[in-house]
Amino acid sequence: MTMTYKTIVVAVDGSQEAEWAFKKAIQIAKRNEASLILTHIIDIRAFAAVEAHSQSVVERSEQYAKELLENYKQQALEAGIEHVIVDIEFGSPKVKIAKNIAPKHKADLIICGATGLNAVERLLIGSVSEHITRYAKCDVLVVRTEKELGEV
């Protein structure tokens, strides 16, 4: 059993919690000389109420994801991470991260924030991080912010 990680997936959605997860991923990737997979899942279920998947909404969501991940990629490269991959997909973040993204890249660690942008869904059907923890075939690190730890 190895004690290092070689391929780390970090899920980001633009939230402060995802920013913390990203920063933690940079630290771990540097210590392990690991590849970093930056992923953002565009949740197509959110478009259901918007004029039958209005193309402009989808395009704006995809553009936001590209800009978000490109910014994170630049930060990772500047921090000294040599191998950074960007992966944008459409679907349910709960399903895609654990069951598609991580296996596709042969990840041995997934890092995500404890909470994210979709608080309503979390209340109704559980959090993305909870689902990833339950279904991932690799290690999962759920990062908490100071606010969640009660340190603010």
N, C-alpha and C positions, 0 to 999 in steps of 0.2 A: 504494500500500500504506500503510495507516494504522499508526501506531505506538502507538495507544491501544486499550484494551479498553473496550467498552461494556456487555457482558453477561458476567458471570463466574459460572460454576457452581462451587460448592464442595461436595464430597462429604464428609459426616461420618457416623461410625458410633459415636461415643462413645469412641473410643480417644484416647490422648495424641497420636498422630500426626495424627489428624483435627483436634484442637484447634490444633495448630501450623499446619496447612493453613488453618484458619478465620482465625487471626490474620494470616497472610500475605495471605489474600484481602481482609480488611478494609483492610490497608495499600494494596494494589493498587487496590481499588475506590475508595478515597478519592482517590488520586493521579489516577485516570482519570475520576472522577465517573461511575462505572459502576453499573449495576444488579447486585444480588447475588442469585443463585438458590441457596438452601440446600436440599440434597437428601439424603435418606436412603432407601436401598433396603432394604426388608424382604425378606430372602433366604428365600423360601418353601421352598427345598430343605432348609433346616435343620429344617423341620417334618415331613419325611417319616417320621421315626422316632417321632413323637409322635402316637400314637393317631389316625392318619388326619386330620391337620390339625385337631387339637382347637381349637375356636373360642376357648376362653379363652386359649390360647397366642397365637393370632393377634391377639386383642384386646389382650393385654398388650404385644405387640410394637408394635402400632400406637400404643398409648397412650405407650409409651416414645419412639417416633419423634416424636410430636407434642410431647411435653414437651422433648425434646432440641432440636428445631428451633425451638420457641418461645423457648427460652433463648438460642439463638444469634441469633435474629431480634432480640430485645431488645438484646443486646450490639451488634449491627450498627447498629441505630437510634441507640443511645446514642453510638456512635462517629461518628455523622454520615452514615451511608449513608442516602440518602433513599428509595431504591426497593429493597425486600427482598421476595422471594417465597419461600415455603416449598413444596417439592414432595416428597411422600412417594409412593413407588410400591412395588409388590410384584414380585419377580422376582430375577434374577441381577444383582448390582451391576456385574459386568464388562460385561454386555450393556447394561443399562438406561442407565447414565451416558453412555457414549460414543455409543450408537446411538439412544437415545430422548430422554433429558433434554436434552442439549446441543442437538440439532437442534430440539426442540420450542420451546425458548426462544431459538433463534438465537444461541447462545453463541459468543463468539469466544475464550474461555479457560475451561479446566477446571482446577481446583486440587484436588489430593488428597494425602493422606499417602503416604509410600513404603510403609508397612505399615499394617495395621489390626488388627481384632479376630480375623480368621480365619487364624491361623498354620498350621493343619493343611492347609487348602485351598491356601494359598500353596505349601506344600512339594509337594503332589501335582500341582497343575495350573497353577501360576503365579499371580502376584499380580494383584489388581484394577488397581493402578496400571499394571502392565505391559500389561494388556489395553486399558486406556483409552488409553495412549500409542500403541498399535498401531492402534486402530480409530477414534479421534476424528478428525473433519474440521476441528478447530480446534486452536489451541495448547493444550498441556498443561504444567502446572507440577507436578512431583512434589516435595513438600516433605519434607525430612529433619529429624529431631530431632537435638539435640546428641548423644544416645546413638548414633545411627546414624553421625554424623560422627566419633565417637571423642573427643568433647570432654568427656565426663563423667568 
